[in-house]
Amino acid sequence: MKLIIGNKRYSSWSLRPWLLLKQAGIPFREKLVWIHLPGTVAEIRRYSPGGKVPALIDGRVRVWESLAICEYVAEKYPHKGLWPKDPVARAEARSVCNEMHAGFQGLRSNLPCHFINRYRGFRVPAEARPDIERIREIWTGARRRWGKGGPFLYGGFSVADAMYAPVVFRYLAYGVKLDPVSAGYARTIETLPAMREWLSQAARETRRIAAYERPELLP
Ligand SMILES: N[C@@H](CCC(=O)N[C@@H](CS)C(=O)NCC(=O)O)C(=O)O
């Protein structure tokens, strides 16, 4: 399988299937396409009709859209248990994944994803606060009801953790204060060996996209 991704410094959508594949120990090759350049869409469209990353190529199969890729991987490797076993937990996990995929615009537009920078003095704008509150409810609720069997939202690592992983780095970048349960969960994600691998590769990237950088907030 080949996963087409964008810049590791910024591309939250790319991280999701990448992390899922890594956590599941599924071998794959990756092809990085630099996003936000004049030729980016044409280059991505060589692999994915949607013109956006991520995309997955598996022989004759092409899958695009992060959540569809995660679903494809979970279906192809059922023994990896990438969705919770319990049907009630699984239904909830699917719902919160769709909430992430389709929503949280206030958070996404006001706190652009940055995997490396750690800002100081950022005030969370009002439009982002309901999203942050809803994510707190999702994380603490899942951990309380389903998290007994492991450190992740539904116990063992699932598609839900892959979908919410980039939120952890938005919070770290912008210094969003978290309740103890959410902070513990964020730490679990941040310290995953696969996450460390992504972060060290992101730190070595030299390309910068001005729209995603906030130099005035750097210490
Ligand atoms: N809904 C899509 C969103 C994908 C997306 O927006 N990808 C961005 C990068 S994070 C992209 O490909 N941008 C192309 C560009 O900026 O040139 C998904 O879930 O995969």
The ligand as a MOL file (V3000), in Angstrom:
LIG
                    3D

  0  0  0     0  0            999 V3000
M  V30 BEGIN CTAB
M  V30 COUNTS 20 19 0 0 0
M  V30 BEGIN ATOM
M  V30 1 N -11.7990 15.9670 4.0010 0
M  V30 2 C -10.4520 15.6930 3.5570 0
M  V30 3 C -9.5920 16.9050 3.8250 0
M  V30 4 C -8.2480 16.7900 3.1460 0
M  V30 5 C -7.5070 18.1250 3.0820 0
M  V30 6 O -8.0710 19.2200 3.2630 0
M  V30 7 N -6.1990 18.0430 2.7780 0
M  V30 8 C -5.3670 19.2180 2.5980 0
M  V30 9 C -4.0940 19.1040 3.4120 0
M  V30 10 S -4.3540 18.8630 5.1380 0
M  V30 11 C -4.9170 19.3040 1.1460 0
M  V30 12 O -4.7600 18.2990 0.4760 0
M  V30 13 N -4.6680 20.4930 0.6050 0
M  V30 14 C -4.1530 20.6650 -0.7140 0
M  V30 15 C -3.4950 21.9930 -0.8300 0
M  V30 16 O -3.5870 22.7240 0.1500 0
M  V30 17 O -2.8800 22.2990 -1.8140 0
M  V30 18 C -9.9400 14.4200 4.2800 0
M  V30 19 O -10.5320 14.0260 5.2790 0
M  V30 20 O -8.9830 13.7850 3.8060 0
M  V30 END ATOM
M  V30 BEGIN BOND
M  V30 1 1 1 2
M  V30 2 1 2 3
M  V30 3 1 2 18
M  V30 4 1 3 4
M  V30 5 1 4 5
M  V30 6 2 5 6
M  V30 7 1 5 7
M  V30 8 1 7 8
M  V30 9 1 8 9
M  V30 10 1 8 11
M  V30 11 1 9 10
M  V30 12 2 11 12
M  V30 13 1 11 13
M  V30 14 1 13 14
M  V30 15 1 14 15
M  V30 16 2 15 16
M  V30 17 1 15 17
M  V30 18 2 18 19
M  V30 19 1 18 20
M  V30 END BOND
M  V30 END CTAB
M  END
